[in-house]
Each structure stands twice: as C-alpha cells, then as structure tokens.
Amino acid sequence: MASGISYAVTHGATVVDISVNTTPGPSAALAAAVASAVARNVVVIAPVSVSATNQANEVSYPAAYPGVIAVAAVDSSGTPVASAGKGVRVDLAAPGAQVLSIGPSGHGLLTGNGAAVATAFVAGTAALVRSYYPQLSAAQVVHRLEVTADQPGTALPNAQVGYGTVDPYTAVTTVLPEESGGLPPPAQAARAPLLPPPAAPDTWPAIAALLVCTLTAAAIAAAVTAVHVVRHGRRRGWRPPPARSARHQR
C-alpha cells in the first residue's frame, strides 16, 4: 500500500483513494508514504475499517494518520452503517450501504457495502473540487469538503459522521469568503469538457430517396409517352402521318 501511494504521487496524482479495509496497526512505511503525499499537496482519503466480526468501526490505518480524510459509511437515510468505537476519528461520511454498480467486466449488477465504497464518493468530490478550483491546496480542498457537507445537526465533528455526509454539488458551487473574499471563482478556473467533433451528417438516405423519386418520375413519363405513341400508331395503322401542303403549313 505504501508503494502504491508513492507510485501514484510520483506519477502526478492529486487525489489518492485508498478504498480498502486495512488491518488495524501502524506501519512506518505507510506513515512515511502518507506524510510524503500530504507534503506534496495530495488529498489522501481512506476508509474507517469495519471489523467482520463485530461490525464496529476500528482505529485503522492510513485513515488514522494526520492529513488523511477518514471516511465512514452511511445508508440511504444518513444513518451510520456501523457505530464508531472509542478513539476512532471520522472526518466525513458518504453512501456505503447497498450501493448499486455494474458487475465485473460489465456483466450484471452488484451492490457494495462499507466505508471502502464510501471513499469513492469522497474521492470523486475531491477530484471535482480540484478540477474547478485548481488554485486550492490539499488542505483547502479538505476544508471545502468539510464545511459544505450535509451536517448531522449536532456538535462538529460528530463522532459517527465527522462533519457530515459529503455533498458534491455544494462542494463545487459554494462561494467561501475565506477563499476569495466572497467573490466567485474566476471564469478561467472552469475547464470546459473536451468533446469530440460532431460527426458528419449521413446524406446518403436523402440522396437515395431523391434518386428513387427521380427514376420513378422518369419511368412514369416514359410510360405515358409510350402509351400515347402506341395509341396514335394503331389509329394510323402504323403509317407515317400525311405530309402537309406548303399552303397548309403557311
């Protein structure tokens, strides 16, 4: 895990999501990797682990390290999936109960549960904030996620959900006076999505319809002409019409 964090940071990652349940216990290598990431202005997110035996949140790493956003899971009503134990730090919460997604290789559907699923929502929101506000530091991004979260209505941080459930829309759109003096972000901060050029319209159906109509009209005109010629030819016994005199022509 420490190697993975270091690799991501070295290759330009600005948000690192460690969405795995870890065995409680510190690690010198993991602590060093997290400290290096935080020092290099990277937002690090990790789940508050859930024990498979008692379903109680435990002190887990790297979520317990300073600078890491410790995420707990809540269900659709905002209720924590598991109660935080004594000494467990929770910074934010996110959906982590019966979250519907696609199955492996895109076949079928599956549901995911736990804080490891919830970290993805927080990481995605952090990525949106970093994209729209590229001038913010990692600490400022964390602050924005916390102050724009859906608060639980109790003293903050709450022991179970921290500063509340992450809110992507509010996190991106809220104007914080401490960041810009109450002014909206500059227009150039918003990056327009890169869309592929529009495909050239397919004109063949229209051309084909026009050709069919033209050929049909020509066929009808030819048929009418043929009927007219045959009818008059039969009347004259297929003889040429009589020559007109010069006087008649005049």
N, C-alpha and C positions, 0 to 999 in steps of 0.2 A: 504494500500500500504506500509506503514511504517512497519507493522508487516510482510508482505511478504518479504521485503528486509532483515529484521533482521533474519527471518527464513532461507532464502537462505544462508546468510553469515554464520550463526551458523552451518549449515549443510555442509559447505565446498565449497560453490560456489565461483569461482574466477572471473566469469563474470556474471553480472546481467543485464538482458534486461527488461526494463520497457516499453513494447510496448503498451502503452495505452495513449489516449488523455486525459489529465487532465484539470480540471477547473483552470484557472489562479488564483494564490494566494498562498502565502507561508503557511507552516504548521510547527510548532515547532517539532512535532513528526516525520514528514517526513524529515526535515532538520537533525535531530539527527540520524535517521537511515542511511541517505546517508553519513553523516560525519563519522559514525562508520564503514561503509563499506569501504570507501576510506582509513581510517586509518588502516584497516586490509588488505590492499593490494588487494582490489577488484576493477575490472573495472566495472563502472556503466554507462549504456547507456540509454538514454531516448529521446523521440521524441519532436521536437518543434511543439506544438499543432497547429492545423488548425481550425479556427472558422467555424462552419457550416453555419454561416450567411453571412460572407463577404469573406471567403476563404483566409484570410490574416493570416500569422504566428503571434502568440501572445507570450508574455512572459509566459512561462509555467513552472510548477514545476513537477518533480525534475530536469528538464533539465537546469533550471536557476541556480542551486546550483553549487558552486565550486567543481571541480573534476569530474563532470558528463559530458560525451560526449553528446552534444546536436546535434541531427541529423535532417536534413531536407530531403525532398523527391525531386527527380528529375525524369524526364521522360526519354524515350529511347534516346533522343538527348542530354541529360545532362542539359536541361532547368529546373529550379526550378518549382515545381508544384504550389507553392504559393510564393509571394514576402514577404520577411521578413520585419516586421514592425520595427519602431524605438525602439532601446533598446533591440532587440532580439539578443541573442548570438547563432551563428551557428558554430559548430566545424567541422562537416563532413556532407557529403551528400551521399545518396545511392538510388538505384532504388525504386520508390514508386508510379508508375503510371501504371495501367493495368498489375500488376504482376500476372502471371498465377500460380495457385496452385490447389491442389485437393480439392474437396468439403468435407463437414462434413462426417465423417465415411468413407471417401474414395469413395463416390458416386459422379461421375461427376466432373466438373471443375468449378472454380470460379476465379474472378480477384479481387485483392486488391489494394487499393489506399491509399496514405497518408504517413506521416512520421512514423506512427506506424508500417507500413510494412517495411519501410527503416531501422528501427533499427535492424531488424533481420539480414540484410546483415552485418551491422557493428558488431553486437554481434558474428556472426559466424566467421568473420575475426579475431576478438579479441581472440576467442577461439582457432583458428588455430595458431595464434602467441604465445599464452601462452603454447600451446602444444609443439611447435617446439623450443621455447626459454623459458624454464621453469625458467631460472635464472633471467629473466627481472621482474622488479617491475611493478605495475599497471601504474605508471606514464611513465615508459619507453615503455610500450605497447601502451599507448595513443600517445606518441611521434612518435613511429614507424608507427602507422596508419595515422598520420597526414603528416609526411614527405614523405610517399610512396603513398599518394592519387593522383588521377588524377587531377592535379591542373587546375584551371579555366583560367590561363594566365593573372591574374590581381594581384594587391597587396594582400598579405595574412595577416590575414584571410579575405576572401571575405564575404561581408555582407549577401549573399544569400546561399552560399555553404561552407562557412568556408575555410578549407584547401583543399577542393576538394572532388571528389567522391571516396569513398573507393575502393581500388584495392587489392583483396585478394592475388592474385599471387605475386604481387610486395611486398606486406607487409610481406610475408613469405620468399621470396628469396633474397631480397636486403641485402647486407652487409653494415652496418652502421659503419663508423670508430669510432664514439663516443661510440659504444657499445663494440667493440672487437679490436680496434686498426687496423682495416682494414682486420682482419683475419676472415675466415668463421667460423660459429659455430662449436663446437666440434661434432664429429660423434655421440657420445652417446646422444646428445641432441635430435636427431631424433628418435622418437619412432615408431618402426615397427608395423604395424597393426596386431592385433591378428586374424588370420584366422582359421576357423575350419579345422580339419584334413580332407584330401581328402577321399571321400567315396570309399569303396572297390569296385573294378570293378565287374559288374554283368556278371559272366561267364556262367550262365545258357543258354543263347541263343546259345553260341558256343558249349556247351555240347549237347544241344538238336539237333543241326544241325549234329554233329558228330554221335549221336545215330541214327538219321534218315538215314544218309548215310550208316552206317554200316548195319542196318537192311535191307535197300534196296538192298545192295550188296549181303547180305546173302540170301535174297529171290530170287534174280536173279540166284545166284549159285545153289540154291536148285531146281529152276525151270528147269535150263539147265540139271542138273543131272537127274531129273525125266523124262524129255523128252528122254534122252539117254537110260535110263533103260527101259522105255516103248517100245521104238523103237526096241531095241535088243530082248526084251522079246517076242514081237509079231513075230519077224523073227524065233525064235526057238519054237514057239508055247507054250511059257511059260514053256519049258522044260529046265532042267539044262544043261549047256554046257557039251559036251562029255569029258570023262576022257582021259587024255593023257597017252601014254605008258611011261614006265620008260626010254626007249631009246630016245623017242622024248623029254622027259623032260631033259635028259642029253644033 
